[in-house]
Amino acid sequence: MRKYILLFSLLGVVLPVMVKLPLIYGKTSLLNREELLETVEFGSGQYQINFLFDPSEESQLLPAARQKQIQTIQNKLIDSPQNGTLYLKLGKLLKAEGKEDEAQKSFIYAVEYLKDKTEKEALNLAESLIEIGTENAIKEAIRLLASLLLKEPGLTDAYLRLAEAYSRNKEFDKAIIVLNQLTKQEPSNAEAFFQKAFVTINRAFFLGLMNFFSDIIRVVKNETGEEEVSKIIENLFLETFSKIDIDATRRAVALRPDKYKYQLSLGGTETMFLHYIVILMLKETEGDFTKALKLVSEKSKNILDEAENSLKAAYKLRPSGELNIYYALAMHYMVRDDFTSAQQYCREAIKLRPDLDQPYYSLLTVLSWKQALIDDNIEQFKTTLLNVLLDKGKRGSLNADDYRVLGCTYGSQPRHQFDTAYSYFSKSISLDQENADAHLGLGATLLWQGKLEEAIKEINRAGELQPNYWEIYHNLGIAYILTEKQEKAIAMLGHALELNPQAEDTQKLLNKLTKE
C-alpha cells in the first residue's frame, strides 16, 4: 500500500516558504588589500531551513534497519545491475536517509531499466517517474498510467498512482474524478477515501493561497488598511476548510481506524501550514513581523484552538518513531508566539531521531523566526546556527550543505577563521563536487589566504556549475585586481553588475578602477 504525503504533496514535501538568512560581509570599495578582501562573497550564504513532513514507510525505519536494507539491495544489484525495481526501492530508502542526489540517480536508473519491460512493471516505472518529480516525468507517468488502465481497468494501484500524479501536477479535479471511479468500484477501499480527502485539501489550499496572494497584493497596492487584511484572512480560512471532503475523511477512518486515525488527527497540520504561509506573506507586505503574528493569531483564535486539540490527540496516538507530530506542534506553538514550547518539541524530535537531518532543521526554523525575524538579531542566530550544526555533527552526521554553511559562517564572521572555513568547504566539496556555493566559498577563503591561482581555479569551477551567480564574477574581479590584471578585473566586475545591478560593492570597485 502507498503512503501519501500529508497535505504538502501539492508543492512537494517541503513547505514552499523557507527562511533565508544572509551571512555575507562587504563594506568598502578601497583598493587596500585588507579592505578589498572584506568585499569578497562567500557564496549565497543562505541556508534553507524548513519543516518537512514525511510519513513514508522508509522514513519510519530505525537507522540501522534502513541502512541494512540499503546494503542488502546494493549487494543484490551487483548480481542484477539492471533490475529497475531494486533501484526504485533503493531510491526510496536513500531519500529517507536524506541523500536526495543519490536517490534521484536511483530513480533515473529505475526508469531506464523499467521502461521497456512488461506491463506488470509499468506501475513501478510510473512510481519512479513520480518520485523524480519533474514536470516531464509527471506527465509521462500520467500517460503511462492512463494507458495501463485502458488495458486493465480493475488495477487498483494504477488508480491511486494516477490520482497522485494528477495531484502533483496541480490537476486536482482530474485526481478526484479518478478516485471517484475507484471508490465506486471498491466502496471499501480506505486508501482511496484517504487520498481523496487530502486531494481536496491540496486543491482548497492551492486555490485559496492563490486568491489570498492576489487579494493581499491588491490591498497593499491600494493601501486599504488592516481591516481589509483581517477580512481576507478570515475568508481564507473559512473558504479553505469548507472545501475539504469531510465525508471522505470519515469513511477512511471508519474503514481503517488502525491506519488512518493518527494521520487524520494530524490534520491540524494543515492549519499550521496555512498560518505559516499567511504570517510570512503579511510580514513581507507589512514589514512588521510581530504585528503580522499577532494579527493572524487574534483573527483565527478559534481555528487555532481546534487545531491544537487535534494535534494533542494525534500526539497521544503517535506511532513509535513517528516525527511528523513533533514538527506540527512546533509550528503550531511558533505561530502562537510560544517559542519555548516550539523549541521543546523540536528537541524531543532530535532526542528521538538524532540521526536524521530534519529535526535539527526544524529547530533552526523555530530559532530563526524568534532570533532573526522577530528579534532582528542576525548575529545571535549565526551563533545558534553554529551550535545546532555542531551538535548535529556530534549526534548524527553533517551533509554537504551543512559543511558549506559552517564554512560560510566561519569565513564571513568579523573575526575570520579561514583555516576552519577551508576545512568545512573542502568537506562539503568532497561530498558534493557539483556544489557551486561550496566552490565559491572555498575560492573566497583561498583569496583571503593569498593563494590566488588556487582561488581563481575554484571560483571558475563555481562558474562552470552556476554561470549566473553574480558573486562569482565579483570575486574574480577581486582576484584579478590582486594579480594586477586590471582589464580582466573590469570585465568581471562589469559582468557581475549585469547579473546584479544592485551590487553596491561591485559598483564602487568598478568606479574606482575605471577612474584610474
N, C-alpha and C positions, 0 to 999 in steps of 0.2 A: 504493500500500500504506500502511496505517496504521502508526504507531509507537505503542507503548504505554508509559505511564509506568511506570518500573521500581519495582515494589513498592508505591509510595506512592499508587496510584490509589484505595485503599480510603478514604483521607482527603484526597484531592486531592494535588497535587504538593508541597505544603508540609508538612513534618513537623508533627504536631499539638502538639508541645511546644515552646514558644518561651520564650526568656529575656526577662523584663520587668524593667526597672530604673527605680526612681523617681528623678526629677530635680527633686523638689519641696522647697521650704523653707517652714517655717511654725512659729514658735516661741513667740509671745507673744500674750496677749489684751489688752494695754494699749491704750487708745484714743489714745495718742500717734501722730501721723500716720506716722512712720517705722516704728514697731513694728507698727502696724496693717497697713501695706503688706507687712511681712515675712510675713504670713499669706496673701497673695494666691496663688492657684493658677494655674499657667501651663498648665493642661490636664492630661491624663493623665500627661504626662511620661514615657510608656512607649514604648520603641522595640522593636518586634518583630523579632528577628533570628533567623535560622534557616538550615538547609540546604535548598536547593531542587534537586531532581534533575529535569532537563527534557531528555529525549532527542528532542524533536520535531525534524523536519527544518528547520522555520523557525528554531529556536534555534541551529542549527549553521551557518547562513549567516553570512558575514562582514558586519559592519555596513553597509558600502557597498552590498553586493549586496541585503541585506534592505530597506534604505531605498529603493533603486532600484525594487524590486518594489512597495513601498508606493506610491510616486509613480505608477508605471505603472497600478496598479489604481485609484487615486484619479482619475487622468485618464480612465480608461475609464468610471468611474461618472458622470462629467459627462455623457457621451453616453447611458449606460444606468443612470439613477438608481434603477431598481427591479430590478436584477439581484442576486438573493439569493445566487447562487453567488459572485459577486465580493465581496460583503460577508463571506461565510464565509472566503474566502481572506485578505481584509484583516484580519479579526479575529484569525486565527492569527498573522499577521505582527506585528500590534500587540501581541499577547500576548507574543510572543518579544522584543519591544522593551521589555517591562516596563510597557507602557501599558495596565494592566488595565481602567480605566474606559472608555477608547476602544474597547478590544477587545470589552467587554461590549455596548456600543452597536451595534457592527458585527454581533455575533451576533444581537442582538434584531432589527435590520433584516433580517438574513438570514432569520430565522423569519417575519417579517412578509411578505416578498416571495416566500417559497417555499411557504407553507402552502396556497395554492390552485392550485399548479402541478401538473404531470403526475407520474405515479409515478416517472418517470425521475429527477426531482429530489428524491424523497422521502428518499433517502439523505443528500443534503446538508442537508435540513431536519432529519433526525434528528441528524446530526452537530452542527448548530448548537445544537440543544436540549441535547445532551450537554455542549457547551462552555459553555453558560450555567450549567449545573451545579446549579440549584435543584432541590428535591425534585419540584416540579410539572413542571419541564422534563424531568427524567429520566423520570418516569412517562409523560409524553406521548411521549417518544422510544421507550420500550418499547412502548407501544400502537401507535404508527405502524409500527415495525419488525416486530412480530408480525403485524400486518395485511398488511404487504407480503410477508412470507414465505408467508402463506397463498395469495397470488396468484402469487408467483414463488418456489417452494421451492428453486430452484437458485441463488439470488442470494448468492454467497459473501460479499460485503461486508456484506450485511444480517445474516448470522450473526455476523460479527465485531463489528459495532457493537452488536448486541443483547446479546451477551455482555459487552461493555464497559459498556453501560448497566446491566445487571443487577449487575455487579460494583460500579459506582459507587453503586448503591442497596443495597449490602450483601447482595444476594440471590445469594450465591456458588454455591450448589448449582444454581440455575437457569442461571447462566452456564456452569457445567461441562456441564450437560445439552445446552445449545445447541452448545458446542464439540465435544462427543462426536458429535453429529449431523453436524457439518461434517466432522470427521476421518474419520467412517465413509464419507461421500460422497466426500471428497477426501483419501485417505490420504497424499498427497504435499504437503499444504498446510502448509508450515513455520510460517507465521504463526499458524495455528490451534493448533499444538502449543506454540509460544512463548507465546501468550496463555493457554493452558490452564495452563502451568507457573506463570505469575505470578498467575493467579486462585487457584490452590491456595495459593500463598504468602500472598496477601492474606487468604484465608479463615483459614489457620492463624494468621497474626499477629493478625488481628482477634479471633478467638475466644480465642486464647492470652492476649492482653493483657487481655481482659475477665475471664478467670479469674484472671489474675495480680493485677489490681487488687482483686478481691473477696477473694482469699487474703491479700494484704498488709493490707487493712483489717481482716480478721479477726484477723491476728497482732497488729497494733497494738492493737486493742481488747482482746484477751485477754492482751497483754504476754507472749507465749510465747517471745520472745527471738530472738537472732541465728541460732541453729542452725536453727530452722524457716524463717527468711527465706532462708538459704542453700539449703535443700532446695527451697523454692518456685522459686528462681532456676534451679537445675539442672533441675527438672521442666519449667519453661517452655521452656528451650532444647531439651531432648530431645524433648518432645512437639511443639513447633512444627516443628522440622526433619524429624521423622519423617512429617509430614503433607504435605510438599511432593512433587509428582508429578515424581520424578526421570526417569522414562521419557519423559515429555513433553519435558523439558529436553533429553535426549539426542537425541530424534527431531528436534527443531528444529535443533540444531547439525549433526546428520548431513545433514539436507536442505539447509541453507543456512549452512555454516560461515562464509562471507564476511560474512553479515549478522548472525548471532547469537552467534558465538564470543566476540566482545568483550563484548557485553551480558550474556551469561551468566557470563563471567569476573568481571564486575562484581557478581556475586551476593553477594560479601562485604558489599555494601552493606546487605543485609537484616539481617545480623548486627549491623552497626554501628547500624542504626536501632533494633533491639531493645535493645541495650545502652544507647543514648542514652535511651530511654524508661525503662528499668529504673533507671538511675542517678538520673535526676531524680525518679522516683517514690520511691525509697528516701531521697533527700535530703529530700523533703517529710515522710516518715514518721519518719525517724530524726533529722533536724535536723543531721546531720554529713556534709557533702558529701564530705570526704576519706575518711571511713570507708566511705561508700557506694561510692565509686570503687574503693577497694582491695578491698572485699568482692566486688564483681561481677567485677573483673579476676582475682582469685585463683580464684574458683569456676568460671570458664569459660575458663581459660588455653588449653586445647586447642582450643576453638572459635575463640578469638581468633587463635591461631596459624594455623589453617586459613584463616580469613578473610583474614589478612594475605597468605598465599601466593596466594590467589585474586585479591586486589586488585593485588598486584605483577604477576601475569600479565596482568591487564587493563591495567595501566599500560603494559606493553610493546606491547600490541595497540591502544592508543588511536588512534582516527582523528584526523586533523588538525583542531584546533579544538574537540575534544571536552573538556568540562569536568567531567562527572559523576565521573570517576575521581579528580580532584583533591579534590572535596568528600568523596568516600567515604574517601579516605586521610586527609584532615584529621580527619574524625570518628573514624576508627579510632585514630589516634595520640592524639587527645584522650581517648578512652575509656581508652587505655593510659597515661595520665598523662605523655605525651611532647608537651608543648605547643610545644616548639621545632620538631619535625617537622610538627606540625599547622599551625602558622603558615606554615612553608615552603611547603606545598602550596597553601595559600590565596593566598600571594603569587605563586606560579607561575601560578595561575589569573588573578590580576589582571594580571600581565605579559602573559599570552596574550590576554586579552579585557578591556582596561581600560574598554571602552565599556559593559559590562554591569553591572547592579546587584549580581547575586548573588555574584560573587567577593568584593566588599567586605563584604557581609552575612555571608558565611561566615567571613571573618577576624574580624569583630566577635563572632560566636558563640564562636569559639575563645577570643578575648581576654576575653570576658565570663565564661566558665567559669573561667578562670585568675584574673583580677583581682577580679571581683565575687563569684563563688561560693566559690572556694577560698581566695583571699587576703583576702576580705571587705573589699576596698578600692574602694569606690564612687567616691571622688574620682579615683583613678588611672584607673578605667575611663572616667569623664567626659572626662578629658584625651585618652585613647585614642580615644574616640568622635569627639571634635572633629577630631583629627589624621587619622583614617581618612576621615571625610566630606569634610574639606577637600581631602585628596589625591584623593578620588573626583571632586570638582568640577574639579580641575585636569586629571585624566586623561580623564574622560568627561563626565557631566552629572549634576546633582543633580535629584531629583524632588521633588514637593510635600512628601512626608513627610520627606525629608532636610532640606529647608529648615525645616520645622516643628520637627524635633528640634534643629537648630542654634539656632533662636530660643529654644526652651525651655531649652536648656543655657546659652546666654549670659545669658538673662534671670534664671535661677534661681540662678546662681552667687553666692557671698558677695559678690564684687566685681561687682555688676551692670553689664552693658554694654547699656543699653537701646536706644541708637541702633542697635547691631548686631542686637540681638534684633528690633527693629521692622522692620529691613530684611529679615531672613530670614522672619519671619512674613508680611510683605507679599508676598514672592516665592512663598511657599507658597500663599497665597490666590489669587494671580494664575494659578497652575497648576491649582488645585482650589478653586473658590469654595464648595464644599459641605463643606470640611474643618472640622468643628466645633472640633476641638482647636486648629487654627490661628487661628480667630476668637477663641477663648477666650484663647489666648496673646497675641494682639495686643491684646485688651482689657486683659489684665493689665499689659502693657507700657505702655499708654496711662494706666492708673491711676497707675503709678509716675511717668510724665511729667507728671502733673497735668492731663491732657486728659480731664476726667471725662465730658463729654457724648459725646465720641467713643468713650470706653471703654464706656459703657453701651450704645451702639449696637452695638458689636462683640460684647459679651457677650450681648446679646439675640439677635443673629443666631446665635450658637452655640446658644442655647436653642431657636431655631426648628428647627435641624438635629438637635439631640440633647437633647430636653427632660428626659431622665433623668440628665443629668450633675449631680451634686450640686455640683461646683466652680463651675458657672455661678451658682447661687443664693448661694453663699458670696461670690463676687466681687461680685455685685450688691448683697449686703448691705453690703460694704465701700464700694462706690461710693455707696450711699445714706447711709451714715454720713458720708462725706466731703462730701456735698452737703446734710447736715443734714436728711435725711428719715427720721426715726427709725422711724416706723410702717412704712414700706416696708422699711427695713433689718431690722426684727424679723420681718416676714413672709417675707422672702427667706431669712434665716438659719434660720428655723423650717422652711421647705420643704427647705433643704439637709440638715437633720438628719433629716427624714422619709426622705430618699433614702439617707442615710448616717449612722446613729446613732453611729458610731464617730469622727466628725469632731471631734476634741478642740478645735481652734482655733475652729471654728464654735460649739461649745457654750460655750466661755469668752466669746466675743464676745456671744452671746445673753444669757448670765447677766449680763454687765456692763451691757448695755442695759436689761434688764428690772428690774434693781435700782435704776436711776437714777430 
